[in-house]
């Protein structure tokens, strides 16, 4: 299963939102309608699932789903 597909599953499980329109170009705050609290919680789920730690200084760089996919693939 690709990293993007795994993120879709995590997103649905964590938010309960539909994944229609969930793609690499999706912006968490705009396209996915997530607030900072929800993004933080999602990141925690991602860290646990992929057994990685995303430093706070990197969080501000993760704007789109593609940003997160690339980070995971480079660091997992």
Secondary structure, 3 states (H helix, E strand, C coil): CCHHHHHHHHHHHHHCCCCCCCCCCCECCCCCCCCHHHHHHHHHHHHHHHCCCCCHHHHCCCCEHHHHHHHHHHHC
